[in-house]
């Protein structure tokens, strides 16, 4: 698990401020956004400026929200007062802890361990994104729920920004079902300047609400419940390796992928009360009205976790999936430890982990292991030939040789061609 799947370039050094660390901030609970810590620091320590609060929590100056938890180990040291808290911050207080649950156990552990060295661009790629722009994995505004604000204020005297409220594919609070309000946005600045987010706590008062949000129908309610199960570590079925099995088993029950897609189309439209096109638009689902077909073809990456939850909840309603209450995965965030699963050291597992780290769809693993040629692997995997070529060239030679030794590949396969090129 400690082996890096790709060569990691040395991080660019930059001067960081070194004020006294906070030491311990017990007010931060699992599920509270890291941004909350900066707002709390400014509120607790009188006279603290915006810049000072940011540096106190993060250890250096940055105007960004840092919703994905870059440099989480430094923030963990400063907030909790001891080493080794970076994983805790990453998984409990950032959106990385949400999207990492769409990866296989092997890929998730590798991604978390390498997150500090990977940097923002490589973290972005691992989620299946080319750029952070576009609000694909984090909402443009900081959002809140009035019911959550009231509950927090009553229980602990202040309200906190919630991680799940910032997921773009959620229009409603998964805890209460109420419409999320768009409360805080950075002031307009020049394009070259980073946004200046003002650290403050949520009030539940909206600057704007979602335009005509989806009604809270049966399908929508089941979808919201799955988000809570996901972050609580109770939904291993949507991890990349197990999702392949779930989709295949559902297709077998109804006689094939075509039949499964028709059933899911009808079930989703009837249980949600809207068309697939409208649903995809509201939840920002990649693929538009064809998002079900994309999921069944396994052309899915961690950023598409919302699509999996829509499909999975509908499969449960159809009786195609019966959740096994005895199979609960170990939550990634418990004690800030990674799940102690036996490492899978087979070449096939290493290849799938490399695919996940590179941000390629789940389908690419099956396509590559099938031994297709270079052109076919790109077409069947749903990626461009340029992207596939770049991935092949990043794979270690030893891994390619191990694959060749354990599985027969034709002379015109992508693997044989790549080994000859080297």
MARZATI-562582 format. One record per residue (C-alpha): residue number from 1; x, y, z. Coordinates in nm, 2 decimals. Layout:
N
{r NUM, {X, Y, Z}}
...
This chain:
422
{r 1, {0.00, 0.00, 0.00}}
{r 2, {0.29, 0.23, 0.06}}
{r 3, {0.41, 0.20, -0.30}}
{r 4, {0.34, 0.51, -0.51}}
{r 5, {0.15, 0.41, -0.83}}
{r 6, {0.31, 0.70, -1.03}}
{r 7, {0.61, 0.91, -1.00}}
{r 8, {0.53, 1.22, -0.79}}
{r 9, {0.70, 1.54, -0.89}}
{r 10, {0.86, 1.74, -0.61}}
{r 11, {0.62, 2.00, -0.47}}
{r 12, {0.70, 2.36, -0.54}}
{r 13, {0.83, 2.53, -0.22}}
{r 14, {0.68, 2.85, -0.09}}
{r 15, {0.73, 3.05, 0.22}}
{r 16, {0.48, 2.97, 0.49}}
{r 17, {0.39, 3.18, 0.80}}
{r 18, {0.46, 3.01, 1.13}}
{r 19, {0.24, 3.16, 1.41}}
{r 20, {0.17, 2.97, 1.72}}
{r 21, {-0.06, 2.67, 1.65}}
{r 22, {-0.41, 2.67, 1.79}}
{r 23, {-0.32, 2.35, 1.98}}
{r 24, {-0.67, 2.20, 2.01}}
{r 25, {-1.01, 2.29, 1.87}}
{r 26, {-1.26, 2.04, 2.02}}
{r 27, {-1.56, 2.23, 1.88}}
{r 28, {-1.50, 2.08, 1.54}}
{r 29, {-1.71, 1.77, 1.49}}
{r 30, {-1.71, 1.51, 1.21}}
{r 31, {-1.90, 1.64, 0.92}}
{r 32, {-1.81, 2.00, 0.99}}
{r 33, {-1.64, 2.17, 0.70}}
{r 34, {-1.28, 2.28, 0.75}}
{r 35, {-1.39, 2.63, 0.67}}
{r 36, {-1.58, 2.63, 1.00}}
{r 37, {-1.25, 2.62, 1.19}}
{r 38, {-1.13, 2.95, 1.04}}
{r 39, {-1.46, 3.11, 1.13}}
{r 40, {-1.45, 2.97, 1.48}}
{r 41, {-1.09, 3.09, 1.53}}
{r 42, {-1.19, 3.44, 1.43}}
{r 43, {-1.49, 3.44, 1.66}}
{r 44, {-1.31, 3.29, 1.96}}
{r 45, {-0.99, 3.51, 1.94}}
{r 46, {-1.10, 3.87, 1.95}}
{r 47, {-0.94, 4.11, 1.71}}
{r 48, {-0.83, 3.83, 1.47}}
{r 49, {-0.82, 3.95, 1.11}}
{r 50, {-0.94, 3.74, 0.82}}
{r 51, {-0.58, 3.67, 0.71}}
{r 52, {-0.47, 3.58, 1.07}}
{r 53, {-0.76, 3.33, 1.11}}
{r 54, {-0.67, 3.16, 0.79}}
{r 55, {-0.30, 3.13, 0.88}}
{r 56, {-0.39, 3.01, 1.24}}
{r 57, {-0.59, 2.72, 1.10}}
{r 58, {-0.41, 2.63, 0.78}}
{r 59, {-0.05, 2.74, 0.87}}
{r 60, {-0.01, 2.95, 0.56}}
{r 61, {-0.21, 3.21, 0.36}}
{r 62, {-0.46, 3.11, 0.10}}
{r 63, {-0.78, 3.28, -0.01}}
{r 64, {-0.95, 2.96, -0.12}}
{r 65, {-1.21, 2.76, 0.07}}
{r 66, {-0.99, 2.45, 0.04}}
{r 67, {-1.30, 2.23, 0.03}}
{r 68, {-1.09, 1.93, -0.08}}
{r 69, {-0.83, 1.95, 0.20}}
{r 70, {-0.50, 2.04, 0.04}}
{r 71, {-0.21, 2.03, 0.29}}
{r 72, {-0.45, 1.86, 0.54}}
{r 73, {-0.16, 1.73, 0.76}}
{r 74, {-0.06, 2.09, 0.84}}
{r 75, {-0.41, 2.19, 0.92}}
{r 76, {-0.45, 1.88, 1.14}}
{r 77, {-0.14, 1.96, 1.34}}
{r 78, {-0.26, 2.31, 1.40}}
{r 79, {-0.62, 2.23, 1.48}}
{r 80, {-0.58, 1.91, 1.69}}
{r 81, {-0.23, 1.98, 1.83}}
{r 82, {-0.05, 1.66, 1.73}}
{r 83, {0.10, 1.49, 1.43}}
{r 84, {-0.09, 1.23, 1.22}}
{r 85, {-0.42, 1.42, 1.20}}
{r 86, {-0.41, 1.49, 0.83}}
{r 87, {-0.62, 1.19, 0.74}}
{r 88, {-0.87, 1.29, 1.00}}
{r 89, {-0.91, 1.64, 0.85}}
{r 90, {-0.92, 1.51, 0.50}}
{r 91, {-1.19, 1.25, 0.56}}
{r 92, {-1.40, 1.41, 0.83}}
{r 93, {-1.39, 1.78, 0.73}}
{r 94, {-1.35, 1.81, 0.35}}
{r 95, {-1.53, 1.69, 0.04}}
{r 96, {-1.25, 1.45, -0.02}}
{r 97, {-1.40, 1.23, 0.25}}
{r 98, {-1.72, 1.20, 0.04}}
{r 99, {-1.58, 1.13, -0.30}}
{r 100, {-1.31, 0.89, -0.18}}
{r 101, {-1.59, 0.65, -0.10}}
{r 102, {-1.65, 0.60, -0.47}}
{r 103, {-1.31, 0.45, -0.51}}
{r 104, {-1.21, 0.09, -0.43}}
{r 105, {-1.05, 0.03, -0.09}}
{r 106, {-0.71, -0.01, -0.25}}
{r 107, {-0.73, 0.31, -0.46}}
{r 108, {-0.89, 0.51, -0.17}}
{r 109, {-0.61, 0.42, 0.07}}
{r 110, {-0.34, 0.50, -0.19}}
{r 111, {-0.51, 0.83, -0.28}}
{r 112, {-0.54, 0.94, 0.09}}
{r 113, {-0.18, 0.84, 0.17}}
{r 114, {-0.04, 1.03, -0.14}}
{r 115, {-0.28, 1.33, -0.12}}
{r 116, {-0.02, 1.56, 0.03}}
{r 117, {0.24, 1.48, -0.25}}
{r 118, {-0.01, 1.47, -0.53}}
{r 119, {-0.10, 1.84, -0.52}}
{r 120, {-0.42, 2.00, -0.64}}
{r 121, {-0.39, 1.90, -1.01}}
{r 122, {-0.34, 1.53, -0.94}}
{r 123, {-0.61, 1.53, -0.67}}
{r 124, {-0.84, 1.68, -0.94}}
{r 125, {-0.75, 1.42, -1.19}}
{r 126, {-0.81, 1.13, -0.95}}
{r 127, {-1.17, 1.24, -0.92}}
{r 128, {-1.22, 1.23, -1.30}}
{r 129, {-1.19, 1.61, -1.35}}
{r 130, {-0.97, 1.81, -1.58}}
{r 131, {-1.00, 2.13, -1.37}}
{r 132, {-1.16, 2.24, -1.04}}
{r 133, {-1.36, 2.50, -1.23}}
{r 134, {-1.72, 2.44, -1.31}}
{r 135, {-1.85, 2.35, -0.96}}
{r 136, {-1.86, 1.98, -1.04}}
{r 137, {-1.76, 1.86, -0.69}}
{r 138, {-1.83, 2.17, -0.48}}
{r 139, {-2.11, 2.42, -0.49}}
{r 140, {-2.03, 2.78, -0.60}}
{r 141, {-2.18, 2.91, -0.28}}
{r 142, {-2.13, 2.80, 0.08}}
{r 143, {-2.48, 2.65, 0.15}}
{r 144, {-2.66, 2.59, 0.48}}
{r 145, {-2.99, 2.45, 0.61}}
{r 146, {-3.20, 2.65, 0.85}}
{r 147, {-3.30, 2.33, 1.05}}
{r 148, {-2.93, 2.23, 1.09}}
{r 149, {-2.84, 2.59, 1.20}}
{r 150, {-3.11, 2.58, 1.47}}
{r 151, {-3.01, 2.23, 1.58}}
{r 152, {-2.64, 2.32, 1.60}}
{r 153, {-2.71, 2.64, 1.79}}
{r 154, {-2.93, 2.47, 2.04}}
{r 155, {-2.68, 2.18, 2.09}}
{r 156, {-2.35, 2.36, 2.11}}
{r 157, {-2.41, 2.73, 2.09}}
{r 158, {-2.30, 2.79, 1.73}}
{r 159, {-2.38, 2.66, 1.38}}
{r 160, {-2.12, 2.49, 1.16}}
{r 161, {-2.09, 2.46, 0.78}}
{r 162, {-2.16, 2.10, 0.68}}
{r 163, {-1.96, 1.91, 0.43}}
{r 164, {-2.26, 1.74, 0.27}}
{r 165, {-2.43, 2.07, 0.22}}
{r 166, {-2.16, 2.17, -0.03}}
{r 167, {-2.22, 1.87, -0.27}}
{r 168, {-2.36, 2.02, -0.59}}
{r 169, {-2.58, 1.71, -0.65}}
{r 170, {-2.78, 1.79, -0.33}}
{r 171, {-3.05, 2.05, -0.35}}
{r 172, {-3.19, 1.95, -0.01}}
{r 173, {-3.04, 1.88, 0.33}}
{r 174, {-2.99, 1.50, 0.36}}
{r 175, {-3.06, 1.53, 0.74}}
{r 176, {-3.39, 1.72, 0.72}}
{r 177, {-3.50, 1.73, 0.36}}
{r 178, {-3.53, 2.11, 0.36}}
{r 179, {-3.41, 2.31, 0.06}}
{r 180, {-3.04, 2.43, 0.10}}
{r 181, {-2.99, 2.80, 0.09}}
{r 182, {-2.71, 2.97, -0.09}}
{r 183, {-2.57, 3.18, 0.19}}
{r 184, {-2.21, 3.28, 0.13}}
{r 185, {-2.02, 3.36, -0.19}}
{r 186, {-1.69, 3.54, -0.23}}
{r 187, {-1.71, 3.90, -0.35}}
{r 188, {-1.63, 3.97, -0.71}}
{r 189, {-1.26, 4.01, -0.78}}
{r 190, {-1.05, 4.03, -1.09}}
{r 191, {-1.00, 3.70, -1.28}}
{r 192, {-0.64, 3.68, -1.19}}
{r 193, {-0.70, 3.71, -0.82}}
{r 194, {-0.81, 3.41, -0.60}}
{r 195, {-1.15, 3.45, -0.44}}
{r 196, {-1.15, 3.59, -0.09}}
{r 197, {-1.39, 3.39, 0.13}}
{r 198, {-1.49, 3.57, 0.44}}
{r 199, {-1.46, 3.33, 0.74}}
{r 200, {-1.80, 3.34, 0.93}}
{r 201, {-2.04, 3.09, 1.06}}
{r 202, {-2.37, 3.01, 0.89}}
{r 203, {-2.69, 3.18, 0.99}}
{r 204, {-2.94, 2.99, 0.76}}
{r 205, {-3.04, 3.31, 0.59}}
{r 206, {-3.03, 3.29, 0.22}}
{r 207, {-2.88, 3.53, -0.02}}
{r 208, {-3.05, 3.31, -0.28}}
{r 209, {-3.23, 2.98, -0.30}}
{r 210, {-3.21, 2.70, -0.56}}
{r 211, {-3.44, 2.79, -0.84}}
{r 212, {-3.75, 2.57, -0.83}}
{r 213, {-3.59, 2.27, -0.64}}
{r 214, {-3.70, 1.92, -0.71}}
{r 215, {-4.00, 1.80, -0.50}}
{r 216, {-3.93, 1.57, -0.20}}
{r 217, {-4.07, 1.26, -0.36}}
{r 218, {-4.02, 0.89, -0.26}}
{r 219, {-3.72, 0.86, -0.50}}
{r 220, {-3.57, 1.18, -0.38}}
{r 221, {-3.61, 1.08, -0.01}}
{r 222, {-3.43, 0.75, -0.07}}
{r 223, {-3.15, 0.93, -0.25}}
{r 224, {-3.10, 1.16, 0.04}}
{r 225, {-3.08, 0.87, 0.29}}
{r 226, {-2.81, 0.71, 0.08}}
{r 227, {-2.59, 1.01, 0.12}}
{r 228, {-2.60, 0.97, 0.49}}
{r 229, {-2.52, 0.60, 0.46}}
{r 230, {-2.23, 0.68, 0.23}}
{r 231, {-2.05, 0.92, 0.47}}
{r 232, {-2.13, 0.69, 0.77}}
{r 233, {-1.94, 0.41, 0.59}}
{r 234, {-2.25, 0.19, 0.54}}
{r 235, {-2.26, 0.18, 0.16}}
{r 236, {-1.96, -0.02, 0.02}}
{r 237, {-2.17, -0.13, -0.28}}
{r 238, {-2.10, 0.20, -0.46}}
{r 239, {-1.72, 0.16, -0.44}}
{r 240, {-1.57, 0.11, -0.78}}
{r 241, {-1.48, -0.25, -0.75}}
{r 242, {-1.81, -0.35, -0.59}}
{r 243, {-2.02, -0.13, -0.83}}
{r 244, {-1.90, -0.35, -1.12}}
{r 245, {-2.05, -0.65, -0.94}}
{r 246, {-2.37, -0.48, -0.85}}
{r 247, {-2.44, -0.36, -1.20}}
{r 248, {-2.36, -0.71, -1.34}}
{r 249, {-2.58, -0.89, -1.09}}
{r 250, {-2.88, -0.65, -1.16}}
{r 251, {-2.84, -0.70, -1.54}}
{r 252, {-2.84, -1.08, -1.49}}
{r 253, {-3.17, -1.07, -1.30}}
{r 254, {-3.35, -0.89, -1.58}}
{r 255, {-3.19, -1.06, -1.88}}
{r 256, {-2.93, -0.80, -1.98}}
{r 257, {-2.83, -0.44, -1.98}}
{r 258, {-3.10, -0.32, -2.22}}
{r 259, {-3.38, -0.45, -2.00}}
{r 260, {-3.21, -0.31, -1.69}}
{r 261, {-3.19, 0.03, -1.84}}
{r 262, {-3.55, 0.04, -1.94}}
{r 263, {-3.66, -0.06, -1.59}}
{r 264, {-3.44, 0.20, -1.43}}
{r 265, {-3.56, 0.47, -1.67}}
{r 266, {-3.92, 0.41, -1.58}}
{r 267, {-3.86, 0.37, -1.21}}
{r 268, {-3.65, 0.68, -1.17}}
{r 269, {-3.90, 0.90, -1.37}}
{r 270, {-4.20, 0.77, -1.17}}
{r 271, {-4.04, 0.78, -0.82}}
{r 272, {-3.88, 1.12, -0.87}}
{r 273, {-4.17, 1.27, -1.06}}
{r 274, {-3.95, 1.44, -1.32}}
{r 275, {-3.79, 1.35, -1.66}}
{r 276, {-3.44, 1.22, -1.67}}
{r 277, {-3.33, 1.54, -1.85}}
{r 278, {-3.47, 1.75, -1.57}}
{r 279, {-3.32, 1.53, -1.30}}
{r 280, {-2.97, 1.54, -1.46}}
{r 281, {-2.99, 1.92, -1.48}}
{r 282, {-3.10, 1.97, -1.12}}
{r 283, {-2.84, 1.73, -0.98}}
{r 284, {-2.56, 1.83, -1.23}}
{r 285, {-2.52, 1.47, -1.35}}
{r 286, {-2.26, 1.42, -1.62}}
{r 287, {-2.41, 1.26, -1.93}}
{r 288, {-2.74, 1.45, -1.91}}
{r 289, {-3.05, 1.23, -1.98}}
{r 290, {-2.81, 0.94, -2.07}}
{r 291, {-2.65, 0.92, -1.73}}
{r 292, {-2.81, 0.58, -1.66}}
{r 293, {-2.66, 0.43, -1.97}}
{r 294, {-2.32, 0.58, -1.87}}
{r 295, {-2.34, 0.42, -1.53}}
{r 296, {-2.44, 0.08, -1.66}}
{r 297, {-2.15, 0.09, -1.91}}
{r 298, {-1.93, 0.17, -1.60}}
{r 299, {-1.81, 0.50, -1.76}}
{r 300, {-1.80, 0.64, -1.41}}
{r 301, {-1.54, 0.81, -1.19}}
{r 302, {-1.56, 0.93, -0.83}}
{r 303, {-1.71, 1.27, -0.93}}
{r 304, {-2.01, 1.07, -1.06}}
{r 305, {-2.10, 0.93, -0.71}}
{r 306, {-2.44, 1.10, -0.73}}
{r 307, {-2.53, 0.91, -1.05}}
{r 308, {-2.45, 0.58, -0.87}}
{r 309, {-2.67, 0.67, -0.58}}
{r 310, {-2.96, 0.76, -0.81}}
{r 311, {-2.93, 0.42, -0.99}}
{r 312, {-2.87, 0.23, -0.67}}
{r 313, {-3.17, 0.37, -0.49}}
{r 314, {-3.39, 0.28, -0.79}}
{r 315, {-3.25, -0.07, -0.81}}
{r 316, {-3.34, -0.11, -0.44}}
{r 317, {-3.69, 0.01, -0.50}}
{r 318, {-3.72, -0.24, -0.78}}
{r 319, {-3.60, -0.52, -0.55}}
{r 320, {-3.29, -0.59, -0.77}}
{r 321, {-3.06, -0.50, -0.48}}
{r 322, {-3.12, -0.61, -0.12}}
{r 323, {-2.87, -0.44, 0.11}}
{r 324, {-2.69, -0.68, 0.34}}
{r 325, {-2.70, -0.52, 0.69}}
{r 326, {-2.42, -0.75, 0.79}}
{r 327, {-2.17, -0.60, 0.54}}
{r 328, {-2.08, -0.27, 0.68}}
{r 329, {-1.75, -0.13, 0.58}}
{r 330, {-1.52, 0.02, 0.84}}
{r 331, {-1.57, 0.40, 0.82}}
{r 332, {-1.26, 0.57, 0.69}}
{r 333, {-1.28, 0.85, 0.95}}
{r 334, {-1.31, 0.64, 1.27}}
{r 335, {-1.00, 0.73, 1.48}}
{r 336, {-0.85, 0.89, 1.17}}
{r 337, {-0.73, 0.55, 1.06}}
{r 338, {-0.76, 0.38, 0.72}}
{r 339, {-0.96, 0.06, 0.70}}
{r 340, {-0.74, -0.24, 0.78}}
{r 341, {-0.83, -0.45, 0.48}}
{r 342, {-0.60, -0.72, 0.36}}
{r 343, {-0.40, -0.57, 0.07}}
{r 344, {-0.47, -0.71, -0.27}}
{r 345, {-0.13, -0.73, -0.44}}
{r 346, {-0.23, -0.89, -0.77}}
{r 347, {-0.13, -0.72, -1.09}}
{r 348, {-0.50, -0.68, -1.18}}
{r 349, {-0.57, -0.50, -0.85}}
{r 350, {-0.27, -0.27, -0.91}}
{r 351, {-0.39, -0.19, -1.26}}
{r 352, {-0.73, -0.09, -1.13}}
{r 353, {-0.58, 0.12, -0.86}}
{r 354, {-0.36, 0.30, -1.11}}
{r 355, {-0.67, 0.36, -1.33}}
{r 356, {-0.85, 0.51, -1.03}}
{r 357, {-0.55, 0.73, -0.94}}
{r 358, {-0.54, 0.85, -1.30}}
{r 359, {-0.91, 0.94, -1.29}}
{r 360, {-1.03, 0.70, -1.56}}
{r 361, {-1.37, 0.54, -1.57}}
{r 362, {-1.42, 0.20, -1.40}}
{r 363, {-1.49, 0.04, -1.74}}
{r 364, {-1.13, 0.10, -1.85}}
{r 365, {-1.01, -0.18, -1.61}}
{r 366, {-1.22, -0.45, -1.78}}
{r 367, {-1.13, -0.32, -2.12}}
{r 368, {-0.76, -0.33, -2.06}}
{r 369, {-0.77, -0.67, -1.89}}
{r 370, {-0.96, -0.80, -2.19}}
{r 371, {-0.66, -0.73, -2.41}}
{r 372, {-0.81, -0.51, -2.67}}
{r 373, {-0.58, -0.30, -2.90}}
{r 374, {-0.51, 0.06, -2.85}}
{r 375, {-0.80, 0.20, -3.06}}
{r 376, {-1.05, -0.04, -2.91}}
{r 377, {-0.95, 0.03, -2.54}}
{r 378, {-1.02, 0.40, -2.58}}
{r 379, {-1.35, 0.35, -2.76}}
{r 380, {-1.48, 0.09, -2.52}}
{r 381, {-1.35, 0.27, -2.21}}
{r 382, {-1.52, 0.59, -2.31}}
{r 383, {-1.21, 0.81, -2.31}}
{r 384, {-1.00, 0.97, -2.58}}
{r 385, {-0.71, 0.80, -2.74}}
{r 386, {-0.47, 1.07, -2.62}}
{r 387, {-0.58, 1.02, -2.26}}
{r 388, {-0.54, 0.64, -2.29}}
{r 389, {-0.20, 0.68, -2.44}}
{r 390, {-0.09, 0.91, -2.16}}
{r 391, {-0.21, 0.65, -1.90}}
{r 392, {-0.03, 0.36, -2.07}}
{r 393, {0.30, 0.55, -2.06}}
{r 394, {0.26, 0.63, -1.69}}
{r 395, {0.23, 0.26, -1.60}}
{r 396, {0.55, 0.11, -1.45}}
{r 397, {0.72, -0.14, -1.67}}
{r 398, {0.73, -0.39, -1.39}}
{r 399, {0.35, -0.38, -1.36}}
{r 400, {0.32, -0.44, -1.74}}
{r 401, {0.55, -0.74, -1.72}}
{r 402, {0.36, -0.88, -1.42}}
{r 403, {0.03, -0.85, -1.62}}
{r 404, {0.18, -1.03, -1.91}}
{r 405, {0.31, -1.31, -1.69}}
{r 406, {-0.02, -1.38, -1.52}}
{r 407, {-0.25, -1.34, -1.82}}
{r 408, {-0.22, -1.41, -2.18}}
{r 409, {-0.24, -1.11, -2.41}}
{r 410, {-0.25, -1.12, -2.79}}
{r 411, {0.04, -0.97, -3.00}}
{r 412, {-0.18, -0.68, -3.11}}
{r 413, {-0.30, -0.60, -2.76}}
{r 414, {-0.23, -0.27, -2.60}}
{r 415, {0.00, -0.44, -2.35}}
{r 416, {0.22, -0.61, -2.61}}
{r 417, {0.24, -0.28, -2.81}}
{r 418, {0.34, -0.08, -2.51}}
{r 419, {0.61, -0.33, -2.40}}
{r 420, {0.75, -0.33, -2.76}}
{r 421, {0.75, 0.05, -2.75}}
{r 422, {0.96, 0.05, -2.44}}
